[in-house]
Amino acid sequence: MDHAYRLEMKPPAVDDYLRLRKESGLSARTVEEAENGINGAWASAHVVHVESGETVGMGRVLSDGGWYFHIIDMAVLPHHQRKGIGDAIMTALLDRIGEHAPNAYVNLLADPPGRRLYERHGFTESAPASVGMRRV
């Protein structure tokens, strides 16, 4: 990530969180959901474009604090992609996990646009041994 951007190890503002989700292609959330959830993460990071002050990327980690860590909300605005922002966020989150839990089990759900990023950081598909499931 170049000097045009600054990484901050805290969650983005609620409005920025909602905008990043929407503009990066993640599912929309309500203001109430964002307000209730944004500070509930074990770790958070977001990236600011220095010149404009715009929040352009984010990621969060949910955890039991012991050994289990789940990466969520990885998002970078489309016009700021391919500039190392996703890599910087993922590296910062994984470094934070490594500082606290060297034998951590780290997982995530990988939508197609993020798979190359996650593979670069050592993630592999868990199927067929285990398959992600959800309840809607």
C-alpha positions as a Markdown table, in Angstrom:
| # | Residue | x | y | z |
|---|---|---|---|---|
| 1 | Met | 0.0 | 0.0 | 0.0 |
| 2 | Asp | 1.5 | 3.4 | -1.0 |
| 3 | His | 1.7 | 6.6 | 1.1 |
| 4 | Ala | -1.6 | 7.8 | -0.4 |
| 5 | Tyr | -3.4 | 5.6 | 2.2 |
| 6 | Arg | -3.3 | 5.2 | 5.9 |
| 7 | Leu | -4.3 | 2.1 | 7.8 |
| 8 | Glu | -6.1 | 2.5 | 11.2 |
| 9 | Met | -6.6 | -0.4 | 13.6 |
| 10 | Lys | -10.1 | 0.4 | 14.5 |
| 11 | Pro | -13.5 | 0.0 | 12.9 |
| 12 | Pro | -14.7 | 2.6 | 10.4 |
| 13 | Ala | -17.6 | 5.0 | 11.3 |
| 14 | Val | -21.0 | 3.4 | 10.9 |
| 15 | Asp | -21.8 | 5.5 | 7.7 |
| 16 | Asp | -18.5 | 4.5 | 6.2 |
| 17 | Tyr | -19.1 | 0.8 | 7.1 |
| 18 | Leu | -22.5 | 0.8 | 5.4 |
| 19 | Arg | -21.2 | 2.6 | 2.3 |
| 20 | Leu | -18.2 | 0.3 | 2.0 |
| 21 | Arg | -20.5 | -2.8 | 2.2 |
| 22 | Lys | -22.8 | -1.4 | -0.5 |
| 23 | Glu | -20.2 | 0.0 | -2.9 |
| 24 | Ser | -17.9 | -3.0 | -2.7 |
| 25 | Gly | -20.7 | -5.5 | -3.5 |
| 26 | Leu | -21.4 | -6.9 | 0.0 |
| 27 | Ser | -24.9 | -7.3 | 1.3 |
| 28 | Ala | -26.7 | -4.2 | 2.6 |
| 29 | Arg | -27.1 | -3.9 | 6.3 |
| 30 | Thr | -29.3 | -1.5 | 8.3 |
| 31 | Val | -28.0 | 1.4 | 10.5 |
| 32 | Glu | -29.2 | -0.5 | 13.6 |
| 33 | Glu | -27.3 | -3.7 | 12.6 |
| 34 | Ala | -24.2 | -1.7 | 11.9 |
| 35 | Glu | -24.4 | 0.2 | 15.2 |
| 36 | Asn | -25.0 | -3.0 | 17.1 |
| 37 | Gly | -22.2 | -5.0 | 15.4 |
| 38 | Ile | -19.4 | -2.7 | 14.3 |
| 39 | Asn | -17.7 | -2.5 | 17.8 |
| 40 | Gly | -18.3 | -6.1 | 18.6 |
| 41 | Ala | -15.3 | -7.4 | 16.6 |
| 42 | Trp | -12.2 | -8.7 | 18.3 |
| 43 | Ala | -10.1 | -6.6 | 15.8 |
| 44 | Ser | -10.9 | -4.2 | 13.1 |
| 45 | Ala | -8.9 | -2.3 | 10.5 |
| 46 | His | -9.9 | 0.3 | 7.9 |
| 47 | Val | -8.0 | 2.3 | 5.3 |
| 48 | Val | -8.3 | 6.0 | 4.6 |
| 49 | His | -7.3 | 7.8 | 1.4 |
| 50 | Val | -5.1 | 10.5 | 2.9 |
| 51 | Glu | -5.8 | 13.3 | 0.4 |
| 52 | Ser | -9.6 | 13.0 | 0.4 |
| 53 | Gly | -10.1 | 11.6 | 3.9 |
| 54 | Glu | -12.4 | 9.0 | 2.5 |
| 55 | Thr | -12.6 | 5.5 | 4.1 |
| 56 | Val | -11.8 | 3.1 | 1.2 |
| 57 | Gly | -11.3 | -0.3 | 2.8 |
| 58 | Met | -12.0 | -2.4 | 5.9 |
| 59 | Gly | -11.9 | -5.8 | 7.5 |
| 60 | Arg | -12.8 | -7.2 | 10.9 |
| 61 | Val | -12.2 | -10.3 | 13.0 |
| 62 | Leu | -14.6 | -12.2 | 15.2 |
| 63 | Ser | -13.1 | -14.4 | 17.9 |
| 64 | Asp | -13.4 | -16.2 | 21.2 |
| 65 | Gly | -10.0 | -14.7 | 22.0 |
| 66 | Gly | -8.4 | -18.0 | 22.5 |
| 67 | Trp | -7.8 | -19.9 | 19.3 |
| 68 | Tyr | -10.8 | -19.4 | 16.9 |
| 69 | Phe | -10.8 | -16.4 | 14.6 |
| 70 | His | -13.2 | -15.6 | 11.7 |
| 71 | Ile | -12.4 | -12.8 | 9.3 |
| 72 | Ile | -15.4 | -10.8 | 8.1 |
| 73 | Asp | -16.3 | -7.6 | 6.2 |
| 74 | Met | -13.3 | -7.5 | 3.9 |
| 75 | Ala | -14.1 | -4.7 | 1.5 |
| 76 | Val | -12.3 | -2.2 | -0.7 |
| 77 | Leu | -14.0 | 0.3 | -2.9 |
| 78 | Pro | -13.8 | -0.7 | -6.6 |
| 79 | His | -11.9 | 2.5 | -7.7 |
| 80 | His | -9.2 | 1.9 | -5.0 |
| 81 | Gln | -8.7 | -1.8 | -5.7 |
| 82 | Arg | -5.4 | -3.2 | -7.0 |
| 83 | Lys | -3.4 | -0.8 | -4.8 |
| 84 | Gly | -2.5 | -3.2 | -2.0 |
| 85 | Ile | -5.2 | -2.1 | 0.3 |
| 86 | Gly | -6.8 | -5.5 | 0.8 |
| 87 | Asp | -3.4 | -7.0 | 1.3 |
| 88 | Ala | -2.5 | -4.4 | 4.0 |
| 89 | Ile | -5.8 | -5.0 | 5.8 |
| 90 | Met | -5.4 | -8.7 | 5.7 |
| 91 | Thr | -1.8 | -8.6 | 6.8 |
| 92 | Ala | -2.6 | -6.3 | 9.8 |
| 93 | Leu | -5.5 | -8.5 | 10.9 |
| 94 | Leu | -3.4 | -11.7 | 10.6 |
| 95 | Asp | -0.5 | -10.0 | 12.4 |
| 96 | Arg | -2.8 | -9.1 | 15.3 |
| 97 | Ile | -4.1 | -12.6 | 15.5 |
| 98 | Gly | -0.5 | -14.0 | 15.4 |
| 99 | Glu | 0.5 | -11.7 | 18.3 |
| 100 | His | -2.2 | -13.1 | 20.5 |
| 101 | Ala | -2.7 | -16.7 | 19.4 |
| 102 | Pro | 0.3 | -18.3 | 17.5 |
| 103 | Asn | -1.7 | -21.5 | 17.1 |
| 104 | Ala | -4.9 | -19.9 | 15.9 |
| 105 | Tyr | -7.5 | -21.5 | 13.7 |
| 106 | Val | -8.4 | -18.7 | 11.2 |
| 107 | Asn | -11.3 | -19.0 | 8.7 |
| 108 | Leu | -13.4 | -16.9 | 6.4 |
| 109 | Leu | -16.1 | -17.2 | 3.8 |
| 110 | Ala | -14.5 | -16.4 | 0.4 |
| 111 | Asp | -16.7 | -14.8 | -2.3 |
| 112 | Pro | -15.1 | -15.1 | -5.8 |
| 113 | Pro | -13.7 | -11.6 | -5.9 |
| 114 | Gly | -11.6 | -12.1 | -2.8 |
| 115 | Arg | -10.3 | -15.6 | -3.3 |
| 116 | Arg | -7.0 | -14.6 | -4.9 |
| 117 | Leu | -6.3 | -12.3 | -2.0 |
| 118 | Tyr | -7.1 | -15.0 | 0.6 |
| 119 | Glu | -5.0 | -17.6 | -1.2 |
| 120 | Arg | -2.0 | -15.2 | -1.2 |
| 121 | His | -2.3 | -15.1 | 2.6 |
| 122 | Gly | -2.3 | -18.9 | 2.9 |
| 123 | Phe | -6.0 | -19.7 | 3.0 |
| 124 | Thr | -7.1 | -22.9 | 1.2 |
| 125 | Glu | -10.5 | -24.4 | 0.6 |
| 126 | Ser | -11.7 | -26.6 | 3.5 |
| 127 | Ala | -14.0 | -28.8 | 1.5 |
| 128 | Pro | -14.6 | -31.7 | 1.4 |
| 129 | Ala | -13.3 | -32.2 | 5.0 |
| 130 | Ser | -15.7 | -29.4 | 6.1 |
| 131 | Val | -18.1 | -27.2 | 4.2 |
| 132 | Gly | -19.4 | -23.8 | 5.3 |
| 133 | Met | -23.1 | -23.8 | 6.1 |
| 134 | Arg | -25.5 | -21.0 | 6.9 |
| 135 | Arg | -29.0 | -20.5 | 8.2 |
| 136 | Val | -31.1 | -17.8 | 6.6 |
